[in-house]
Amino acid sequence: ALTTKSSSLCADITNNDAGEELTPSDTETKILQLAQSHFVGQALLTLLRVGVMDVLHMTEALTVDEIITKINDTKKASTSTINREALFRSLRLVCTSGVVGETTKEVNEN
């Protein structure tokens, strides 16, 4: 049998006259993670299709611009362009699942 605490959630929301900050319960957090897992899967699929994962496994850490350059170098016949902002957001989303990691990289601008 499945149970939820929806009645207590409704009570928490409606009885919040004191202006207290509402914090999600463990159940609510798990439900949200499950609902959002579809987006992580779709972002990962897109990264695989574009070739990002092929490029990332070759080196240690790359910036988004370096990833785009390497993809374009490996797919010379391709005429498609990669949206930098969309790639950045997709990588950040996939970071939440632990498939890839984000690191700070010093950029030397000489």
C-alpha positions as CSV (number, residue, x, y, z in Angstrom):
1,A,0.0,0.0,0.0
2,L,1.1,3.5,-0.8
3,T,0.6,6.3,1.6
4,T,1.2,10.0,1.4
5,K,1.1,12.9,3.9
6,S,-0.9,15.1,1.6
7,S,-3.4,16.1,4.3
8,S,-0.6,17.3,6.6
9,L,1.0,19.2,3.6
10,C,-2.3,21.0,3.0
11,A,-2.6,21.8,6.7
12,D,1.0,23.2,6.7
13,I,0.2,25.4,3.7
14,T,-3.1,26.7,4.9
15,N,-2.1,27.2,8.6
16,N,1.0,29.2,7.9
17,D,-0.4,32.5,9.3
18,A,2.8,33.1,11.4
19,G,4.8,33.8,8.2
20,E,7.1,30.9,8.9
21,E,9.2,29.6,6.1
22,L,7.9,26.3,4.7
23,T,10.4,23.6,4.2
24,P,9.8,20.6,2.1
25,S,9.5,17.2,3.7
26,D,11.7,14.3,2.6
27,T,8.7,12.9,0.7
28,E,8.1,16.1,-1.1
29,T,11.7,16.4,-2.1
30,K,11.8,12.8,-3.4
31,I,8.6,13.5,-5.5
32,L,10.2,16.6,-6.9
33,Q,13.4,14.8,-7.8
34,L,11.4,12.0,-9.5
35,A,9.4,14.5,-11.5
36,Q,12.5,16.4,-12.6
37,S,14.4,13.2,-13.5
38,H,12.8,13.2,-17.0
39,F,14.6,16.5,-17.7
40,V,18.0,15.2,-16.6
41,G,17.5,12.2,-18.9
42,Q,16.6,14.3,-21.9
43,A,19.5,16.6,-21.3
44,L,21.9,13.6,-21.1
45,L,20.5,12.2,-24.3
46,T,21.0,15.5,-26.0
47,L,24.6,15.7,-24.8
48,L,25.3,12.2,-26.0
49,R,23.8,12.9,-29.5
50,V,25.7,16.1,-29.9
51,G,29.0,14.4,-28.9
52,V,29.7,16.2,-25.7
53,M,30.3,13.0,-23.7
54,D,32.8,11.8,-26.4
55,V,34.8,15.0,-26.0
56,L,34.6,15.0,-22.2
57,H,36.1,11.6,-21.7
58,M,39.2,12.5,-23.7
59,T,40.5,15.2,-21.4
60,E,40.2,16.3,-17.8
61,A,38.4,19.7,-17.6
62,L,37.1,21.8,-20.4
63,T,35.2,25.1,-20.6
64,V,32.0,25.2,-22.5
65,D,33.7,27.1,-25.4
66,E,36.5,24.4,-25.5
67,I,33.8,21.7,-25.6
68,I,32.1,23.4,-28.6
69,T,35.5,23.8,-30.4
70,K,36.4,20.2,-29.9
71,I,33.0,19.0,-31.1
72,N,33.3,21.2,-34.2
73,D,36.8,19.9,-34.9
74,T,35.6,16.2,-34.7
75,K,32.6,16.8,-36.9
76,K,34.1,18.9,-39.6
77,A,31.3,18.1,-42.1
78,S,28.6,19.3,-39.7
79,T,27.0,22.6,-40.5
80,S,25.0,22.8,-37.3
81,T,25.9,25.3,-34.6
82,I,25.8,24.6,-30.9
83,N,24.0,27.1,-28.7
84,R,26.5,27.9,-26.0
85,E,23.9,28.9,-23.4
86,A,21.8,25.8,-24.0
87,L,24.9,23.6,-23.7
88,F,25.9,25.3,-20.4
89,R,22.5,24.8,-18.9
90,S,22.3,21.2,-20.1
91,L,25.7,20.5,-18.5
92,R,24.6,22.1,-15.3
93,L,21.4,20.1,-15.2
94,V,23.3,16.8,-15.8
95,C,25.7,17.8,-13.0
96,T,22.9,17.4,-10.6
97,S,22.8,13.7,-11.4
98,G,26.5,13.2,-10.9
99,V,27.2,12.0,-14.4
100,V,29.5,15.0,-15.0
101,G,31.1,17.4,-12.5
102,E,31.6,21.1,-12.6
103,T,34.9,22.6,-11.6
104,T,36.4,26.0,-11.7
105,K,39.0,26.4,-14.3
106,E,41.5,29.3,-14.4
107,V,41.4,31.0,-17.8
108,N,44.6,32.8,-18.8
109,E,43.7,35.8,-21.0
110,N,47.0,37.0,-22.4
